[in-house]
Every structure is written in structure tokens, then in C-alpha cells.
Amino acid sequence: MKKIRVGIMGIASLIMLAGCNVPSQIDININDTKEQSKPNKVQEVPNSAPLASDNQSVTGSVAASKVKTTTDSTTITSETLQKKSVKSSYPVKENEIEEDTWYWRITEAQVNLRKGPNIHSQSMAVLERDEELEYLHHKYIDPNDERIWYEVQTWEGKIGWVSSRVIIKSDGRYYSGYADTEEIDYWQVTVNQANLRAEPSISSKSVGIVHNQDYLEFLQDTVLDPSDGRTWYRVETSDGLIGWISSRVVLRG
């Protein structure tokens, strides 16, 4: 709306014809459509600022939401892929050495005895170095890290799984709790027949045969063969025959 000021002399005749008093000056409002729209635009300008700010906030929130959604989606996808990539351990066939093994010996300071054949399974007990375990002849492989696991039993009767990376083959010399052979005077044969050998080795020639429940005098000489984990005792039979007998075929007499 624009106000236009008009002089009195210019329109005096018109006013007189209308029978109105003539003021000293008259303000006439002239509508201008073009000009009227400008204040509307001017009025919209202040209002547009917060709208733009709100839009930015909304856009920012949407963007943040998208980022979060994308991140969450990536995490979920990663977790899903990770779950899919984890495979269960499965049984595998023993090799000849494992088939001939009855005891394992711990080689590290502390080792976990686990409930299952994988590194993430719960620990049942902590085993110490040189502790011996009876091998139960169950062998599994974990395809996630290629570890081999053996099912074993401690001398206290706990049954669990131990990794092949922390054990070596043993003869069970310490399994039943008697490590001090100096207190032993005799060994008793536990198999039907066993070879008495010339040297403390499975490949040494036999010098005689001993039988189930025979008593052998222990001559206080012990040798461990690291090639197969066997322990050998030097003994003498009741007939005076001297040789070496494997710890796997005798028990404390």
C-alpha cells in the first residue's frame, strides 16, 4: 500500500461537487498489486531463516540417521558374516603316532583344559607344566584356526580338551602320581607278554620275554626316549636276566 499526497487546489472542484468540507490536504491510498507483494516477501524473509535452520537440522538429523543406519547395518552385516564364517570343530582320523599314544605331557607353564575342542570354549581347569594326561583317543580339528584338539583325562578324573600345540607324547610315568622312582623296588608286568630289551629303545633287540604279573627288580636306572616319549626302566628278572622294560607294560609292584 502506497500513500500519495494530493494538493487541495488540484481537486477542489471535485470535493465541492460532493458537498464535503475541503481539508488542507488529503491522503489517498492507492493499491498497487506489485508493490503489495513486496511487503509479503519482506515479511517472509524473517520467517524463512528459522525454516532454513530447521531444514538444516532435519537434514542433518536425517544424514546422521543415515550414517548411523549405515554404520549399524555394516556392523550387523559384519557380525552376520562373522557368525557365518565360524565353523564347528569336527573329528578327524588319528595318525599312527597318535594311535600309539596313551598319555600327553604339558609343555607350557599354564594350559587351559577346555570343555570343548576350540580356543573359545570355557576353561575347566588350569594345567601345569609336566602334568600328564591320559589320552582318550578322540581327535578334533578346529577349521577356524587349524588347531588340533585331543580329549584327555587328568589323574583327578576331569575330562576335557587340550590343544596339540602345548603337549608332547608321554609314557604316563607321572600320570598316577608317583614321580619318585627311587622309592620303587619292583615293577609288575601288566600285559600277556613283553620284550625285555638290550637297550632303552623300541628298536633294540629283545633279550628275553616276561609275562603277565611277573615281578621285575628295579635297578634304579631310567631313560626317556624323546623320539616316541617312552620311558624305559632297567630291571632284572627272577632268573637273573637284566634288560630294559617299557613303562607302558608295567605298574608299580
C-alpha positions as CSV (number, residue, x, y, z in Angstrom):
1,M,0.0,0.0,0.0
2,K,1.4,3.4,-1.0
3,K,0.2,6.8,0.3
4,I,0.1,9.7,-2.2
5,R,-0.3,13.3,-1.0
6,V,-2.5,15.5,-3.4
7,G,-2.7,19.3,-3.3
8,I,-6.1,20.9,-2.4
9,M,-6.3,23.2,-5.4
10,G,-6.0,20.4,-7.9
11,I,-9.2,18.7,-6.8
12,A,-11.2,21.4,-5.1
13,S,-13.9,21.3,-7.6
14,L,-14.5,17.7,-7.2
15,I,-14.9,18.0,-3.5
16,M,-17.2,20.9,-3.7
17,L,-19.4,18.9,-6.1
18,A,-19.6,16.2,-3.5
19,G,-20.7,18.7,-0.8
20,C,-17.8,17.9,1.5
21,N,-15.5,20.1,3.5
22,V,-12.2,20.6,2.0
23,P,-9.2,19.7,4.2
24,S,-6.0,21.4,3.8
25,Q,-4.6,18.2,2.3
26,I,-5.8,14.7,1.5
27,D,-4.1,11.4,1.9
28,I,-5.1,9.0,-0.8
29,N,-4.2,5.3,-0.6
30,I,-3.5,3.7,-3.9
31,N,-3.4,0.0,-4.1
32,D,-0.5,-1.3,-6.1
33,T,-0.5,-5.0,-6.6
34,K,3.1,-5.2,-7.5
35,E,4.1,-3.1,-4.5
36,Q,1.8,-5.0,-2.2
37,S,3.6,-8.2,-2.8
38,K,6.9,-6.8,-1.7
39,P,6.0,-6.4,1.9
40,N,4.7,-10.0,1.9
41,K,8.1,-11.1,0.6
42,V,9.8,-8.9,3.2
43,Q,7.6,-10.4,5.9
44,E,8.5,-13.9,4.7
45,V,12.2,-13.2,4.9
46,P,12.5,-13.2,8.7
47,N,10.3,-16.3,8.8
48,S,12.4,-18.1,6.2
49,A,15.5,-18.0,8.4
50,P,14.3,-20.4,11.1
51,L,12.7,-22.6,8.4
52,A,16.0,-22.9,6.7
53,S,17.7,-23.7,10.0
54,D,15.0,-26.3,10.8
55,N,15.5,-27.8,7.4
56,Q,19.2,-28.0,8.0
57,S,18.6,-29.6,11.4
58,V,16.2,-32.1,9.8
59,T,18.6,-32.7,7.0
60,G,21.4,-33.1,9.5
61,S,19.4,-35.5,11.6
62,V,18.4,-37.4,8.5
63,A,22.0,-37.5,7.4
64,A,23.1,-38.6,10.9
65,S,20.4,-41.1,10.9
66,K,21.5,-42.4,7.5
67,V,25.1,-42.6,8.8
68,K,24.0,-44.4,11.9
69,T,21.8,-46.7,10.0
70,T,24.6,-47.4,7.5
71,T,27.0,-48.0,10.4
72,D,24.6,-50.2,12.2
73,S,23.9,-52.1,9.0
74,T,27.6,-52.5,8.4
75,T,28.1,-53.8,12.0
76,I,25.2,-56.2,11.7
77,T,26.4,-57.4,8.3
78,S,29.9,-57.9,9.7
79,E,28.6,-59.8,12.7
80,T,26.4,-61.9,10.5
81,L,29.3,-62.7,8.2
82,Q,31.5,-63.4,11.2
83,K,28.8,-65.8,12.6
84,K,28.5,-67.4,9.2
85,S,32.3,-67.8,8.9
86,V,32.7,-69.6,12.3
87,K,32.6,-73.3,11.8
88,S,32.4,-76.0,14.4
89,S,35.2,-78.4,15.2
90,Y,34.9,-81.9,13.7
91,P,36.5,-85.3,14.3
92,V,39.5,-86.4,12.2
93,K,41.4,-89.6,12.0
94,E,44.4,-90.3,14.1
95,N,47.8,-90.8,12.6
96,E,50.0,-93.8,13.6
97,I,51.8,-91.9,16.4
98,E,48.5,-90.8,17.9
99,E,47.1,-94.3,17.7
100,D,50.1,-95.5,19.7
101,T,49.8,-92.7,22.3
102,W,48.2,-93.2,25.7
103,Y,49.5,-90.1,27.5
104,W,50.3,-86.5,26.8
105,R,52.6,-84.2,28.8
106,I,52.0,-80.4,29.2
107,T,54.9,-78.3,27.8
108,E,53.9,-74.8,28.9
109,A,53.7,-73.1,32.3
110,Q,49.9,-73.0,32.4
111,V,47.5,-74.5,30.0
112,N,43.7,-74.5,29.9
113,L,41.7,-77.7,30.0
114,R,38.6,-76.8,28.0
115,K,35.1,-78.1,27.8
116,G,35.1,-78.2,24.0
117,P,37.6,-78.6,21.2
118,N,38.1,-74.9,20.4
119,I,40.0,-71.9,21.8
120,H,36.8,-70.1,22.8
121,S,35.4,-72.9,24.9
122,Q,35.2,-72.5,28.7
123,S,38.2,-73.5,30.8
124,M,37.5,-76.3,33.2
125,A,40.9,-76.2,34.9
126,V,44.5,-74.9,34.6
127,L,47.1,-77.5,33.9
128,E,50.8,-77.0,34.9
129,R,54.0,-77.8,33.1
130,D,54.9,-81.5,33.0
131,E,51.5,-82.6,34.2
132,E,50.4,-85.8,32.4
133,L,47.1,-86.5,30.8
134,E,45.5,-89.8,29.7
135,Y,44.6,-89.6,26.0
136,L,41.1,-90.8,25.3
137,H,41.7,-91.1,21.6
138,H,39.3,-88.5,20.4
139,K,40.9,-86.1,18.0
140,Y,39.2,-83.0,16.6
141,I,40.3,-80.1,14.3
142,D,39.0,-76.5,14.5
143,P,38.7,-75.3,10.9
144,N,38.8,-71.6,12.1
145,D,42.5,-71.8,13.2
146,E,43.6,-75.3,12.2
147,R,44.2,-76.3,15.8
148,I,44.2,-80.0,16.7
149,W,42.4,-80.9,20.0
150,Y,42.6,-84.1,22.0
151,E,40.2,-85.3,24.6
152,V,42.1,-86.1,27.8
153,Q,41.5,-87.0,31.4
154,T,43.5,-85.7,34.4
155,W,44.6,-88.0,37.2
156,E,41.8,-86.4,39.3
157,G,39.2,-87.6,36.8
158,K,38.5,-84.4,34.9
159,I,37.7,-84.9,31.3
160,G,38.3,-82.1,28.7
161,W,40.1,-80.9,25.7
162,V,43.7,-79.7,25.2
163,S,45.4,-78.2,22.2
164,S,48.1,-80.2,20.4
165,R,50.3,-77.0,20.5
166,V,51.0,-77.3,24.2
167,I,51.7,-81.0,24.7
168,I,54.1,-83.8,23.7
169,K,53.8,-87.5,23.8
170,S,54.5,-89.2,27.1
171,D,54.7,-92.6,28.6
172,G,52.4,-91.8,31.6
173,R,55.2,-92.1,34.0
174,Y,53.9,-89.3,36.2
175,Y,50.2,-89.8,35.5
176,S,49.3,-91.9,38.5
177,G,51.1,-89.6,40.8
178,Y,54.4,-91.4,41.6
179,A,57.2,-89.4,40.0
180,D,59.8,-90.6,42.5
181,T,61.0,-93.9,41.2
182,E,63.7,-94.2,43.9
183,E,61.0,-95.5,46.2
184,I,60.2,-98.3,43.8
185,D,61.8,-101.7,44.2
186,Y,59.8,-103.7,41.7
187,W,57.8,-103.4,38.6
188,Q,55.0,-105.8,37.7
189,V,54.2,-106.8,34.1
190,T,50.6,-105.8,33.1
191,V,50.4,-107.4,29.6
192,N,50.4,-111.0,28.5
193,Q,53.9,-110.8,27.1
194,A,56.5,-108.1,26.9
195,N,60.0,-107.8,25.5
196,L,63.0,-107.3,27.7
197,R,65.4,-105.3,25.5
198,A,69.1,-104.8,25.4
199,E,68.9,-101.0,25.1
200,P,66.2,-98.5,26.2
201,S,64.6,-98.3,22.8
202,I,61.7,-99.9,21.0
203,S,64.0,-100.8,18.1
204,S,66.6,-102.5,20.3
205,K,66.8,-106.3,20.2
206,S,64.9,-108.5,22.7
207,V,67.0,-110.3,25.3
208,G,64.0,-112.1,26.8
209,I,60.3,-112.4,27.3
210,V,58.5,-111.5,30.5
211,H,54.8,-112.4,31.3
212,N,51.8,-111.0,33.0
213,Q,52.2,-110.4,36.7
214,D,55.9,-111.2,36.6
215,Y,57.9,-109.1,39.2
216,L,61.0,-107.3,37.9
217,E,63.5,-105.8,40.2
218,F,64.1,-102.2,39.5
219,L,67.8,-101.4,39.2
220,Q,67.2,-97.6,39.7
221,D,68.1,-96.6,36.1
222,T,65.6,-94.7,34.0
223,V,65.9,-93.4,30.4
224,L,63.4,-91.3,28.4
225,D,63.4,-91.9,24.7
226,P,62.4,-88.5,23.2
227,S,61.7,-90.0,19.8
228,D,58.5,-91.6,21.0
229,G,58.0,-90.4,24.6
230,R,58.6,-93.9,26.1
231,T,60.3,-94.2,29.4
232,W,62.5,-97.3,30.0
233,Y,63.4,-99.0,33.3
234,R,66.5,-101.2,33.7
235,V,65.3,-104.3,35.5
236,E,66.3,-107.8,36.5
237,T,64.1,-110.9,36.3
238,S,63.9,-113.6,39.0
239,D,66.1,-115.7,36.7
240,G,68.9,-113.0,36.8
241,L,68.2,-111.7,33.3
242,I,68.9,-107.9,33.0
243,G,67.4,-105.7,30.4
244,W,65.2,-102.7,29.7
245,I,61.4,-102.7,30.0
246,S,58.9,-100.1,28.8
247,S,56.9,-98.2,31.3
248,R,53.8,-98.8,29.2
249,V,53.7,-102.5,30.1
250,V,54.4,-102.3,33.9
251,L,53.0,-100.9,37.0
252,R,54.5,-100.2,40.4
253,G,54.9,-103.6,42.1
